[in-house]
Structures are given as C-alpha cells and as structure tokens.
C-alpha cells in the first residue's frame, strides 16, 4: 500500500505483470509515466488485480495505456485514471475478460478506440465519471461485442472524431441506468453510437 510505480518500461506491463493465479492489491498507490506495448502500467494474464484509492496517470502503451486485461479480473474502487494514452483503450483495454470499476474517474485519456476504455469482455462501471476523454471511435468507451453496464455514472465533455462521443457500441450489449450524458460530441452519435 501507499506505493509509487513511475517511469518503468517493459514490453508487457510497464510496472506490473500479473500472471496466472497471481493476486495483486494496490491501495493508495500511484502508477505514473510507465510504458509498454501491452499495459503501460499493468498487464494481466490471469489472476486478480484490485486497486483501491489509487491513481493511474500519464501511462502509455499500444494497447491499454494504463492497464491491459488479457485474462483474469481487474477491479478498481475509488481510483483515478487520467492522461493515459494508447491506440486501443487510452486507460484500460479489456480483452474479453472482466473489468469492474466503482466510484472512479476517467479524465483526459485518449486513444483511437475508446479514449478511456476499450472492452471486448464484461465491463461494469458504477457511480463513475468519464470526462474530457477523446478518441476516433468512442470518446470515453468503445464496446466491441462485449457487455458494458453502467449505473449512476456521468459522461461529459467526451469527444470522438467519428462515432460515439461518449460510447461506441460495436455489436455489443450496452445498458445505462440512472446515468447522465451531457456535452459529448462526435460526427455520428454525439453521446452514443
């Protein structure tokens, strides 16, 4: 707990590579300015990663600017993801597995697909804020053939140059309840495509 991971680099998992049945818990920790091909800060190939009251900022990767979930379960509680960048999933790329985030903020992240999150698996966001994220498709979230469920969340000032200022739902299932979408912009579907 209360640890700092900064300016680390690798091909997979700039700071942390969580493998198979590994269990990693980060509490009140900071992951910043890390870089990799997959998972600028964290690369998961199985196991469980839980982050609480932690910050992921200015990490970069080709896929999953801060976190890449190849398999396993990643849960974030009361976390901040800001200024991360990638081609797919500016902050987080979920590759067909499980990503759950509660009471967290995604701001100023960028990517081609999913400024904040690109998900091909199960993505659940409860009481979260997505603001000022940007992408070509899905300013905040790009959901491809997965299941994206959000409740009591706010999506504002996100932008996409093509479709889905806030959310681009590409053949997946998208459910939003008690959530607010405001001031998002895109060529097609200012809020949702």
FIBATI-839818 format. One record per residue (C-alpha): residue number from 0; residue in three letters; x, y, z. Coordinates in Angstrom, 1 decimal, m for minus. Layout:
# FIBATI-839818
<NUM, ALA, <X, Y, Z>>;
...
END
This chain:
# FIBATI-839818
<0, UNK, <0.0, 0.0, 0.0>>;
<1, UNK, <1.0, 3.7, m0.5>>;
<2, UNK, <3.5, 2.7, m3.2>>;
<3, UNK, <4.6, 4.5, m6.3>>;
<4, UNK, <5.4, 2.9, m9.6>>;
<5, UNK, <6.8, 5.5, m12.1>>;
<6, UNK, <8.9, 5.7, m15.2>>;
<7, UNK, <9.2, 1.9, m15.6>>;
<8, UNK, <9.1, 0.3, m19.0>>;
<9, UNK, <8.7, m3.2, m20.5>>;
<10, UNK, <7.2, m5.0, m23.5>>;
<11, UNK, <4.3, m6.3, m21.3>>;
<12, UNK, <3.3, m4.5, m18.1>>;
<13, UNK, <5.4, m1.4, m17.7>>;
<14, UNK, <5.3, m1.6, m13.9>>;
<15, UNK, <3.4, m4.9, m13.1>>;
<16, UNK, <2.9, m8.2, m15.0>>;
<17, UNK, <0.3, m10.2, m13.2>>;
<18, UNK, <0.4, m13.9, m14.4>>;
<19, UNK, <m1.8, m16.9, m14.0>>;
<20, UNK, <m3.2, m17.2, m10.4>>;
<21, UNK, <m1.4, m14.1, m9.2>>;
<22, UNK, <m3.2, m11.8, m6.8>>;
<23, UNK, <m2.1, m8.2, m6.6>>;
<24, UNK, <m3.6, m5.5, m4.4>>;
<25, UNK, <m2.8, m1.8, m4.7>>;
<26, UNK, <m4.0, 0.6, m2.0>>;
<27, UNK, <m3.5, 4.3, m2.1>>;
<28, UNK, <m0.8, 3.8, m4.7>>;
<29, UNK, <0.3, 5.8, m7.8>>;
<30, UNK, <1.2, 4.4, m11.3>>;
<31, UNK, <2.5, 7.2, m13.5>>;
<32, UNK, <4.6, 7.6, m16.6>>;
<33, UNK, <5.1, 3.9, m17.2>>;
<34, UNK, <5.1, 2.5, m20.7>>;
<35, UNK, <4.8, m0.8, m22.6>>;
<36, UNK, <3.3, m2.4, m25.7>>;
<37, UNK, <0.5, m4.0, m23.6>>;
<38, UNK, <m0.5, m2.3, m20.4>>;
<39, UNK, <1.6, 0.8, m19.8>>;
<40, UNK, <1.4, 0.2, m16.0>>;
<41, UNK, <m0.3, m3.2, m15.6>>;
<42, UNK, <m0.6, m6.3, m17.8>>;
<43, UNK, <m2.8, m9.1, m16.6>>;
<44, UNK, <m2.6, m12.6, m17.9>>;
<45, UNK, <m4.8, m14.3, m15.4>>;
<46, UNK, <m5.3, m13.8, m11.7>>;
<47, UNK, <m6.8, m11.0, m9.8>>;
<48, UNK, <m5.8, m7.3, m9.5>>;
<49, UNK, <m7.6, m5.0, m7.1>>;
<50, UNK, <m6.8, m1.3, m6.9>>;
<51, UNK, <m8.3, 1.0, m4.3>>;
<52, UNK, <m7.9, 4.8, m3.8>>;
<53, UNK, <m5.1, 4.7, m6.4>>;
<54, UNK, <m4.1, 6.9, m9.4>>;
<55, UNK, <m3.1, 5.8, m12.9>>;
<56, UNK, <m1.8, 8.8, m14.8>>;
<57, UNK, <0.3, 9.5, m17.9>>;
<58, UNK, <1.0, 5.9, m18.7>>;
<59, UNK, <1.2, 4.9, m22.4>>;
<60, UNK, <1.1, 1.7, m24.5>>;
<61, UNK, <0.0, 0.5, m27.9>>;
<62, UNK, <m3.0, m1.3, m26.1>>;
<63, UNK, <m4.2, m0.4, m22.7>>;
<64, UNK, <m2.5, 2.9, m21.8>>;
<65, UNK, <m2.6, 2.1, m18.1>>;
<66, UNK, <m4.0, m1.5, m17.9>>;
<67, UNK, <m4.3, m4.4, m20.3>>;
<68, UNK, <m6.5, m7.3, m19.2>>;
<69, UNK, <m5.7, m10.4, m21.3>>;
<70, UNK, <m7.4, m12.7, m18.8>>;
<71, UNK, <m8.4, m12.5, m15.2>>;
<72, UNK, <m10.3, m10.0, m13.1>>;
<73, UNK, <m9.4, m6.3, m12.6>>;
<74, UNK, <m11.4, m4.3, m10.0>>;
<75, UNK, <m10.9, m0.6, m9.3>>;
<76, UNK, <m12.5, 1.2, m6.4>>;
<77, UNK, <m12.3, 5.0, m5.9>>;
<78, UNK, <m9.5, 5.3, m8.4>>;
<79, UNK, <m8.5, 8.0, m10.9>>;
<80, UNK, <m7.3, 7.3, m14.5>>;
<81, UNK, <m6.1, 10.5, m16.1>>;
<82, UNK, <m3.9, 11.5, m19.1>>;
<83, UNK, <m3.2, 7.9, m20.2>>;
<84, UNK, <m2.9, 7.1, m23.9>>;
<85, UNK, <m2.9, 4.2, m26.3>>;
<86, UNK, <m4.2, 3.1, m29.8>>;
<87, UNK, <m6.8, 1.0, m28.1>>;
<88, UNK, <m8.1, 1.8, m24.6>>;
<89, UNK, <m6.5, 5.0, m23.5>>;
<90, UNK, <m6.7, 4.0, m19.9>>;
<91, UNK, <m7.8, 0.3, m20.0>>;
<92, UNK, <m8.1, m2.4, m22.7>>;
<93, UNK, <m10.2, m5.3, m21.6>>;
<94, UNK, <m9.6, m8.2, m23.9>>;
<95, UNK, <m12.6, m10.5, m23.4>>;
<96, UNK, <m12.5, m10.8, m19.6>>;
<97, UNK, <m13.8, m8.9, m16.5>>;
<98, UNK, <m13.3, m5.2, m15.6>>;
<99, UNK, <m15.3, m3.7, m12.8>>;
<100, UNK, <m14.9, m0.1, m11.6>>;
<101, UNK, <m16.7, 1.7, m8.8>>;
<102, UNK, <m16.7, 5.3, m7.7>>;
<103, UNK, <m13.9, 6.2, m10.0>>;
<104, UNK, <m12.9, 8.9, m12.5>>;
<105, UNK, <m11.6, 8.7, m16.1>>;
<106, UNK, <m10.5, 12.1, m17.4>>;
<107, UNK, <m8.3, 13.3, m20.2>>;
<108, UNK, <m7.4, 9.9, m21.6>>;
<109, UNK, <m7.0, 9.4, m25.4>>;
<110, UNK, <m6.9, 6.6, m28.0>>;
<111, UNK, <m8.1, 5.7, m31.4>>;
<112, UNK, <m10.6, 3.2, m30.0>>;
<113, UNK, <m12.0, 4.0, m26.6>>;
<114, UNK, <m10.5, 7.2, m25.2>>;
<115, UNK, <m10.8, 5.8, m21.6>>;
<116, UNK, <m11.8, 2.1, m22.1>>;
<117, UNK, <m11.9, m0.4, m25.0>>;
<118, UNK, <m13.7, m3.5, m23.9>>;
<119, UNK, <m14.3, m6.8, m25.7>>;
<120, UNK, <m15.5, m8.6, m22.5>>;
<121, UNK, <m17.5, m7.7, m19.5>>;
<122, UNK, <m17.2, m4.1, m18.3>>;
<123, UNK, <m19.2, m2.7, m15.4>>;
<124, UNK, <m19.0, 0.9, m14.2>>;
<125, UNK, <m20.9, 2.0, m11.1>>;
<126, UNK, <m21.1, 5.6, m9.9>>;
<127, UNK, <m18.2, 6.7, m12.2>>;
<128, UNK, <m17.3, 9.9, m14.0>>;
<129, UNK, <m16.0, 9.9, m17.6>>;
<130, UNK, <m15.0, 13.4, m18.7>>;
<131, UNK, <m12.8, 15.0, m21.4>>;
<132, UNK, <m11.7, 11.8, m22.9>>;
<133, UNK, <m11.1, 11.6, m26.7>>;
<134, UNK, <m10.9, 9.0, m29.5>>;
<135, UNK, <m11.7, 8.3, m33.1>>;
<136, UNK, <m14.4, 5.9, m32.0>>;
<137, UNK, <m15.9, 6.0, m28.6>>;
<138, UNK, <m14.7, 9.2, m26.8>>;
<139, UNK, <m15.0, 7.5, m23.4>>;
<140, UNK, <m15.8, 3.9, m24.1>>;
<141, UNK, <m15.5, 1.5, m27.1>>;
<142, UNK, <m17.5, m1.6, m26.5>>;
<143, UNK, <m16.9, m4.3, m29.2>>;
<144, UNK, <m19.1, m7.4, m28.9>>;
<145, UNK, <m18.9, m7.3, m25.1>>;
<146, UNK, <m21.2, m6.3, m22.3>>;
<147, UNK, <m21.0, m2.8, m20.9>>;
<148, UNK, <m23.2, m1.9, m18.0>>;
<149, UNK, <m23.1, 1.5, m16.2>>;
<150, UNK, <m25.3, 2.9, m13.4>>;
<151, UNK, <m25.4, 6.2, m11.7>>;
<152, UNK, <m22.5, 7.5, m13.8>>;
<153, UNK, <m21.8, 10.7, m15.7>>;
<154, UNK, <m20.4, 11.1, m19.2>>;
<155, UNK, <m19.5, 14.7, m20.1>>;
<156, UNK, <m17.3, 16.6, m22.5>>;
<157, UNK, <m16.0, 13.5, m24.2>>;
<158, UNK, <m15.4, 13.6, m27.9>>;
<159, UNK, <m14.9, 11.3, m31.0>>;
<160, UNK, <m13.9, 12.4, m34.4>>;
<161, UNK, <m16.1, 9.6, m35.9>>;
<162, UNK, <m18.7, 7.9, m33.9>>;
<163, UNK, <m19.9, 7.9, m30.3>>;
<164, UNK, <m18.9, 11.0, m28.4>>;
<165, UNK, <m19.2, 9.1, m25.1>>;
<166, UNK, <m19.9, 5.5, m26.1>>;
<167, UNK, <m19.4, 3.5, m29.3>>;
<168, UNK, <m21.3, 0.2, m29.1>>;
<169, UNK, <m20.0, m2.1, m31.8>>;
<170, UNK, <m22.1, m5.2, m31.8>>;
<171, UNK, <m22.2, m5.5, m28.1>>;
<172, UNK, <m24.7, m5.0, m25.3>>;
<173, UNK, <m24.9, m1.6, m23.6>>;
<174, UNK, <m27.1, m0.8, m20.6>>;
<175, UNK, <m27.2, 2.5, m18.8>>;
<176, UNK, <m29.3, 3.3, m15.8>>;
<177, UNK, <m29.6, 6.5, m13.8>>;
<178, UNK, <m26.7, 8.0, m15.7>>;
<179, UNK, <m26.2, 11.4, m17.3>>;
<180, UNK, <m24.8, 12.1, m20.8>>;
<181, UNK, <m24.0, 15.8, m21.5>>;
<182, UNK, <m21.9, 17.9, m23.7>>;
<183, UNK, <m20.4, 15.0, m25.6>>;
<184, UNK, <m19.7, 15.3, m29.3>>;
<185, UNK, <m19.0, 13.3, m32.4>>;
<186, UNK, <m19.7, 13.2, m36.1>>;
<187, UNK, <m22.2, 10.3, m35.6>>;
<188, UNK, <m24.0, 9.9, m32.3>>;
<189, UNK, <m23.0, 12.8, m30.0>>;
<190, UNK, <m23.5, 10.7, m26.9>>;
<191, UNK, <m23.9, 7.1, m28.2>>;
<192, UNK, <m23.3, 5.3, m31.5>>;
END
